Amino acid sequence: QVQLVESGGGRVQAGGSLRVSCAASGRAVSSYAMGWFRQGPGKEREFVAAISWSGGSTYYADSVKGRFTISRDNAKNTVYLQMNSLKPDDTAVYYCAIKPLSPSESDHEYDYWGQGTQVTVSS
């Protein structure tokens, strides 16, 4: 069993930055791919970014490419999402998730999920 806990969400003005973190416990996740998803008000959950177990491969949704950066520290069992140039459309609950093998944009492939952290971007 793996527990994932997100932190670092909050309120920021458009153009600002935030970094959200996801700490894993219960099992070492160094051999797992990790992903970030988000669900905005009245919207379906959508893929944001994913990273391979080594950190050597990263993937981004087109809507965040060039603004967001996913990274991980396996020694700390933690994955990060650095969000820059935030827009009101980025307002959502951000969730981290893990899966074995390769990263994926499909949320149904992920086995464990965190409870989410709210990010609100005001105009």
N, C-alpha and C positions, 0 to 999 in steps of 0.2 A: 504494500500500500504506500502511496506517495501523497504527501500533502503539499499543496502549493499555496503560497500566501503572497499576494500582490501588495505593493505599497508605493507611495510617492505621488499618487494622484492629487488633484486639487483644482483650483481655479486660476486661470491665467488669461491675460488679455491677448487678443489676436496679435500674432507676430512674436509672441513670447516662446519660452522653452520650458519643458518639464522632462524629468527622467523618472520613469516608473521601473520598479524592480519586482522580481518574482523569486522568492526563496523557496527551495524545495527541501523537504525533510522526509524521513522515513526510508529513503533509499538513495544511494548515489545516482545522480542522473547524468553522469559524464558520458554514458553510452547512448543517451536518448537525444533525439531531435526535440527542439522546443519552439513554440510558436506563440505569437500574440494575435488575438482577435479582439474585435470591439463590436459593441451593439449600441447604436445611437437611439434616441427617443423615436419610437414609432418605426424603427428599422429592424431588419433582420441582422443577425450576427454576421460579421464579415471578416475575412482574413486581412491581417495587417502586415505581419512579417514572420519569418521563420529562420532558424539557424540550425546547421548540422551539429552533430555531437562534438566535433572538433572545433567548431567555430569557423572552419575554413570556407563554408558555403553559406550564403545568406540570400534570402528571397524577400521581395517586397511587393505589396499591392501598388499598382500604378499611381493611386491617389496619394501615396506617401513617399514614393521614391524620390530621393534627393533631399528629403526633409527629415526622415526618421532613420535611425540607425539601431540595429539589434546587435547585441553582443552578449557574451556569457563568460562567467568565471567558474570553471568546473571545481576549482579548489574550494569555492564558497557555495557551490550548488545553487548558483544564482544566475538569472538571465535579466538583461536590462533592455529597455527601449528608450533611447534618447529621442525626444521629439522637439524639433526646432521649427520655426516659422509656422507656428500653430494657427489654424483657421477655425472659425466657429463650426464648420462642418466636421471637425475632429472631435467635437463633443460627444462623449460616449462612455460607457463602462468598458474598461479594458481588462481582458482576461488573458492569463497565460495558460499554456497547456503543454503536455509532453506526449511523445509517441516514440515507439521504437523505430529503429532504422532511419530512413531518410525523411527530411522535412516534407511537409505537404501543405497545400492551401485548403485542403478539405477538412473542415472541423470534425467530421464524423470519424476521421482516422485517429484522432487524439484520444488517449486513454484517461488521462487525469486532467482536471481543471481546477483553477483557483476560484475564489469567490468574486473576484473582480475589484477594480478600483476606479472611482469616478474621475473623469477628466472633463472639465468644463472650460470652454474657450469663449470669452465674451468679446463682442465686437466693439 
